[in-house]
Amino acid sequence: MKKIICIILQVLCIGTITAQTFENYFENKTLRVDYIFSGNATQQYIFLDELSQTPQWAGRKHHLSELPLAGNGEIIMKDASSGQTIYRTSFSSLFQEWQSTEEATRLQKSFENTYLLPYPKQKAEVTISLKDVHGRTCCSLTHTVDPNDILIKEKGRKFIAPHRYLHKGGEPDKCIDVAILAEGYTASESDLFYQDATIACEALFEHEPFKSMKDRFNIVAVATPSIESGVSIPNKNEWKKTAVGSHFSTFYSDRYLTTPHVKQIHDLMSGIPYEHLIILANTDTYGGGGIYNSYTLTTAHHKQFRPVVVHEFGHSFGGLADEYFYDDQYTEMYPSDTEPWEPNITTLVDFGSKWKDMLPPNTQIPTPPVTDPKRIYTEVGVYEGAGYSSKGVYRSTTECRMKINEAPAFCPVCQRALQRLIEFYTE
């Protein structure tokens, strides 16, 4: 009997700790943690680079110890004295993508990574871990954060980049704060940047569920100037001096536009409340990239600018997977014995956790492709071919914004996943 009472008291105690408010553990400011991820195709290492702080916390103040999506990596912050988990977040990284390339089989490289955490009032233990394609932890690092450490440099009070709010749904702690950053725009091209940022903002809010949940977002355009106009295009031997040093041909893929200078991005943002980043490149060359809880980077002057910026934001904000694939191509990114963490694709290992509840009665699995053009974006099924692989990975509709630029909308499954994420951050 005593044992039962003890267990009940422990459960009640845990519940009380979990219910503690943001103010019990955190200051209203941001702890910025810079890491270096390094290794090769089979080895991973994590190094702590630098700690800094910025005024104001723009992130969530609820669901602090919960994760909306698993991601390819995770950060857990624990109160050092009690061991209680006080904050969790997840992410993906360019380093982990690079590990699947041929180059990683013969070379070791390092990548910058920056994450924003609420600033603890007392000493905290921070553990960051990377996961393999099976969702298993393959590398981790634990370090102590002392909020009184004199080497945690304060940033963002003296020099704040020029910026302009394009949409304001409310205060930073009540809304999801998205910053649109200028890349490859000179100081004299700031008006052009603000025009392009406005188009990106409009494109995003043309899509559900962003459209109907518009009041839960703040969008700020940050006109960070570049020395030269345009961005670097290696296959044309064009290298430019730009705000965040982005370039095409990431991993030797001509359309893949990213930047290795992640710390520079966050240095430019210091002093401005933000959680998610969209970087606009001043070029008409087609391309882009989006990394979950890292950034979206896309070109602003290509004719496909509107659908591409929304697609890439689906990656970086929503953690949505690519739904396109190539005939007769099979990849090891989504192994057949593991359910992907991305909400819009499945290997059927744990389909019940995905969109099984959205299937019409007696739906055939796999589902034959829909041919009626009026239904290809809305007819929910289990269509084979997704995540770059033509076999063994499935998507929910024939077409979707996460599959082709011509799709008018996110499919119903992607819309629900995005809505749930927005609600997680704001309710």
C-alpha positions in Angstrom: 0.0 0.0 0.0 2.8 2.4 0.9 4.5 1.6 -2.4 1.3 2.5 -4.3 0.9 5.8 -2.4 4.6 6.6 -3.1 4.1 6.0 -6.8 1.0 8.2 -6.8 2.9 11.0 -5.1 5.7 10.7 -7.6 3.3 11.0 -10.5 1.6 14.1 -8.9 5.0 15.6 -8.3 6.1 15.1 -11.9 2.8 16.6 -13.1 3.4 19.7 -10.9 7.0 20.2 -12.2 5.8 19.8 -15.8 3.1 22.4 -15.2 5.6 25.0 -14.1 5.4 28.2 -16.1 8.1 29.7 -18.3 9.0 32.3 -15.7 10.0 29.7 -13.2 13.0 28.6 -15.2 13.8 31.3 -17.8 14.6 35.0 -18.3 12.9 36.9 -21.1 15.9 36.7 -23.4 17.6 34.2 -25.8 20.5 31.9 -25.3 22.2 31.4 -28.6 24.3 28.2 -28.9 26.7 27.7 -31.7 27.9 24.2 -32.5 30.2 22.6 -35.0 29.1 19.3 -36.5 31.9 17.3 -38.1 32.8 13.9 -39.4 32.4 11.8 -42.5 29.9 9.2 -43.9 30.2 7.0 -40.8 31.4 9.2 -38.0 29.8 12.2 -36.3 31.3 14.7 -33.8 29.7 17.6 -32.0 31.7 20.5 -30.6 30.5 23.5 -28.6 31.7 26.7 -30.4 30.2 29.7 -28.6 27.5 30.9 -26.2 25.9 34.3 -26.5 22.7 36.1 -25.5 20.2 38.4 -27.2 17.4 40.5 -25.6 13.9 39.1 -25.6 12.7 35.5 -26.2 10.5 35.1 -29.2 9.8 31.4 -28.9 7.1 29.4 -27.2 6.4 29.7 -23.5 4.3 26.5 -23.2 4.8 22.9 -24.3 8.3 23.5 -23.1 9.3 19.9 -22.6 7.4 18.5 -25.7 8.4 18.0 -29.3 6.0 18.5 -32.2 8.3 16.6 -34.6 11.3 14.4 -33.9 13.6 15.8 -36.6 17.1 14.4 -37.3 18.5 15.9 -34.1 17.3 17.1 -30.7 18.3 19.5 -27.9 17.2 18.9 -24.3 17.8 21.4 -21.6 17.5 20.3 -18.0 17.6 22.2 -14.8 21.0 21.3 -13.3 19.8 21.1 -9.7 16.7 19.0 -10.2 17.4 17.2 -13.4 14.0 18.3 -14.7 13.6 18.7 -18.5 12.7 22.4 -18.9 13.0 22.8 -22.7 13.2 20.6 -25.9 13.6 21.4 -29.5 14.4 19.4 -32.7 16.1 20.1 -36.0 17.8 18.8 -39.1 21.1 19.9 -40.5 23.1 20.3 -43.7 25.8 18.2 -42.2 23.5 15.2 -41.9 22.5 15.6 -45.5 26.1 15.8 -46.6 26.9 12.5 -44.8 24.8 10.7 -47.5 26.9 12.1 -50.3 29.8 10.4 -52.1 32.2 13.1 -50.9 31.6 12.1 -47.3 33.0 8.6 -48.0 36.4 10.0 -48.7 36.6 13.3 -46.7 36.0 14.8 -43.3 34.2 18.2 -43.1 32.7 20.5 -40.5 29.5 22.6 -40.6 28.3 25.5 -38.5 25.0 25.2 -36.6 23.2 27.7 -34.4 20.2 27.1 -32.2 18.1 29.5 -30.1 17.1 28.5 -26.6 15.3 30.3 -23.7 17.8 31.8 -21.3 17.9 29.8 -18.0 17.8 31.5 -14.6 19.9 28.8 -13.0 22.6 26.4 -14.2 21.3 24.1 -16.9 22.6 20.9 -18.6 22.2 21.0 -22.4 22.4 17.8 -24.4 22.4 17.9 -28.2 22.2 14.7 -30.2 22.2 13.6 -33.8 20.2 10.7 -35.1 20.7 8.2 -38.0 18.2 7.3 -40.6 16.6 4.8 -38.2 16.0 7.5 -35.6 18.7 6.2 -33.3 21.1 8.5 -31.5 24.5 8.3 -33.1 26.3 11.2 -31.5 25.7 13.5 -28.5 27.3 16.2 -26.4 26.3 17.4 -22.9 27.5 20.7 -21.5 26.6 23.0 -18.6 25.3 26.5 -19.2 25.9 28.9 -16.3 23.7 32.0 -16.9 26.2 34.1 -15.0 29.2 33.0 -17.2 31.0 36.3 -18.0 31.9 34.9 -21.4 28.3 34.6 -22.7 28.5 37.7 -24.8 25.6 40.0 -25.2 24.6 40.8 -28.8 21.9 42.8 -30.5 21.7 46.1 -28.5 24.1 48.4 -30.3 23.8 47.3 -33.9 20.5 46.2 -35.3 20.0 45.6 -39.1 17.5 47.8 -40.9 14.1 46.1 -40.9 10.4 46.6 -41.6 7.4 44.6 -40.5 5.3 43.3 -43.4 2.7 41.6 -41.2 2.1 41.8 -37.4 -0.4 39.4 -35.8 0.7 40.3 -32.2 3.5 40.4 -29.7 6.5 38.1 -30.3 5.7 35.8 -27.4 2.2 35.3 -28.7 3.0 34.7 -32.4 5.4 32.8 -34.6 8.1 35.2 -35.7 9.4 34.8 -39.2 12.2 36.9 -40.5 12.9 37.4 -44.2 16.5 38.2 -44.8 18.2 39.9 -47.8 21.0 38.0 -49.6 22.8 39.6 -52.5 21.0 42.9 -52.4 23.3 46.0 -52.1 22.3 48.9 -49.9 20.9 50.7 -53.0 18.7 47.7 -53.7 16.9 47.7 -50.4 13.6 48.8 -52.0 13.8 45.9 -54.4 14.4 43.6 -51.5 11.3 44.9 -49.6 9.3 44.3 -52.7 10.5 40.8 -53.0 9.9 40.1 -49.3 6.4 41.4 -49.7 5.8 38.9 -52.5 7.1 36.1 -50.4 4.8 37.1 -47.5 1.8 37.3 -49.9 2.7 33.8 -51.4 2.8 32.2 -47.9 -0.5 33.6 -46.9 -2.2 32.5 -50.1 -1.8 28.9 -48.8 -3.8 27.1 -46.2 -3.4 26.8 -43.3 -1.3 30.0 -43.2 -4.1 31.9 -44.8 -6.7 31.2 -42.1 -4.1 31.4 -39.3 -2.5 34.6 -40.5 -3.0 36.4 -37.1 -0.7 33.9 -35.4 2.4 35.2 -37.4 4.7 38.1 -37.4 6.7 38.7 -40.6 9.7 41.0 -40.5 11.8 41.9 -43.6 15.5 42.5 -42.7 17.4 44.4 -45.3 20.9 43.2 -44.7 23.2 44.8 -47.3 25.7 42.9 -49.5 28.8 44.3 -51.0 28.0 42.9 -54.4 24.6 42.3 -56.1 23.6 38.7 -56.9 24.8 35.4 -55.4 27.6 33.0 -56.1 27.1 30.5 -59.0 30.1 28.1 -58.9 29.3 26.3 -62.2 29.6 29.7 -63.9 32.7 30.6 -61.8 30.8 33.5 -60.3 31.6 34.3 -56.7 30.1 37.3 -55.0 30.7 39.0 -51.6 27.2 38.8 -50.1 25.6 39.1 -46.6 25.6 35.4 -45.8 27.9 33.9 -48.5 25.3 31.6 -50.1 26.0 29.7 -53.2 24.5 27.2 -55.7 25.9 23.7 -56.3 25.7 22.6 -52.7 26.9 19.0 -52.8 27.6 19.6 -56.5 23.9 19.8 -57.2 23.5 22.9 -59.4 20.0 23.8 -58.1 20.8 23.4 -54.4 21.3 26.8 -52.9 22.5 27.0 -49.3 25.0 28.8 -47.1 27.6 27.3 -44.8 27.9 30.6 -42.8 25.1 30.0 -40.3 26.7 32.1 -37.6 26.8 35.1 -39.9 23.0 34.7 -40.5 22.3 34.9 -36.7 24.8 37.7 -36.2 22.9 39.8 -38.7 19.6 39.0 -36.9 20.8 40.0 -33.4 18.3 42.3 -31.7 15.3 41.4 -33.8 12.8 38.9 -32.4 12.7 35.8 -34.7 12.2 32.0 -34.7 12.2 31.0 -38.4 14.3 32.3 -41.3 13.6 32.8 -45.0 16.5 34.1 -47.0 15.9 35.7 -50.4 18.7 35.5 -52.9 18.8 38.3 -55.5 19.1 36.2 -58.6 16.9 34.7 -61.4 18.7 31.4 -61.4 16.4 28.6 -60.3 17.1 26.9 -57.0 16.8 26.9 -53.2 16.8 24.8 -50.1 15.0 24.4 -46.8 16.3 22.7 -43.6 14.0 21.9 -40.7 14.3 24.5 -37.9 17.3 26.0 -39.7 16.4 28.2 -42.7 14.8 28.5 -46.1 16.9 30.0 -48.9 15.5 30.6 -52.3 15.9 32.8 -55.4 13.6 35.8 -55.7 13.6 36.6 -59.4 12.8 33.3 -61.0 9.3 32.8 -62.4 8.7 30.0 -59.9 9.6 32.2 -56.9 6.1 32.1 -55.3 5.6 28.3 -55.2 9.3 27.6 -54.4 9.5 29.9 -51.4 6.3 28.2 -50.0 7.6 24.7 -50.7 11.0 25.4 -49.0 9.2 27.0 -46.0 7.2 23.7 -45.8 10.6 22.1 -45.2 12.2 24.6 -42.8 9.1 25.5 -40.8 6.8 22.5 -41.2 9.3 19.6 -41.3 7.6 18.4 -44.4 9.4 15.9 -46.7 9.8 16.2 -50.4 7.1 14.1 -52.1 8.7 13.9 -55.5 10.7 10.9 -56.6 12.6 9.6 -59.6 11.7 6.5 -61.6 13.5 3.4 -60.6 15.5 5.3 -57.9 15.8 3.9 -54.4 17.6 5.7 -51.6 18.7 4.8 -48.1 17.3 8.0 -46.7 14.0 6.3 -45.7 14.8 2.6 -44.8 11.9 0.1 -45.1 12.0 -0.8 -41.4 11.6 2.7 -40.0 8.7 5.1 -40.1 9.9 8.6 -41.2 9.5 11.4 -38.7 8.2 13.7 -41.4 4.4 13.9 -41.2 3.6 13.7 -44.9 5.3 10.5 -46.0 5.2 6.9 -44.7 6.9 3.5 -45.2 3.8 1.9 -43.6 5.8 0.8 -40.6 3.6 2.9 -38.4 1.0 4.3 -40.8 -1.5 4.7 -37.9 0.6 7.6 -36.7 0.2 9.4 -40.0 -2.9 9.9 -42.1 -4.7 6.5 -41.8 -7.6 8.3 -40.1 -8.1 10.5 -43.2 -8.5 7.7 -45.7 -11.9 7.2 -47.3 -13.5 3.8 -46.4 -12.1 0.8 -48.4 -9.1 2.7 -49.7 -6.8 0.4 -51.5 -3.1 0.4 -50.3 -1.1 1.3 -52.3 -3.8 3.5 -54.0 -4.0 3.7 -57.8 -3.1 7.2 -59.0 -6.0 9.6 -59.5 -6.4 10.8 -63.0 -9.2 13.4 -62.6 -7.3 16.8 -62.5 -9.9 18.2 -60.1 -9.2 15.5 -57.5 -5.4 14.9 -57.8 -4.7 17.5 -55.0 -7.5 16.4 -52.6 -8.1 12.6 -53.0 -6.3 11.2 -49.9 -4.8 7.8 -50.4 -1.5 6.0 -50.1 0.4 6.6 -53.4 3.7 4.9 -53.9 6.7 7.2 -54.7 8.0 9.9 -52.3 11.1 11.0 -50.5 13.1 10.6 -53.7 12.3 6.9 -53.9 9.9 5.3 -56.4 9.3 2.3 -54.2 8.6 1.7 -50.6 7.8 5.3 -49.6 4.3 6.7 -49.9 2.6 10.1 -50.1 -1.0 11.0 -49.5 -2.2 12.6 -52.8 -1.2 12.3 -56.4 0.1 15.9 -56.4 0.9 18.5 -53.7 2.9 21.7 -53.1 5.6 19.5 -51.6 5.8 17.5 -54.9 5.4 19.9 -57.8 5.5 23.7 -58.3 2.3 23.5 -60.4 0.2 22.3 -57.4 -2.2 25.0 -56.3 -2.0 24.1 -52.6 -0.6 21.8 -49.9 -2.5 18.5 -49.8 -4.9 17.8 -47.0 -2.3 15.9 -45.0 0.3 18.6 -45.2 -2.3 21.2 -44.3 -3.3 19.3 -41.2 0.3 18.8 -40.2 1.1 22.5 -40.6 -2.1 23.5 -38.7 -1.1 21.2 -35.8 2.4 22.7 -35.7 1.0 26.3 -35.7 -1.3 25.3 -32.8 1.6 23.7 -30.9 3.6 26.9 -31.1 0.7 29.3 -30.3 -1.8 27.5 -28.0 
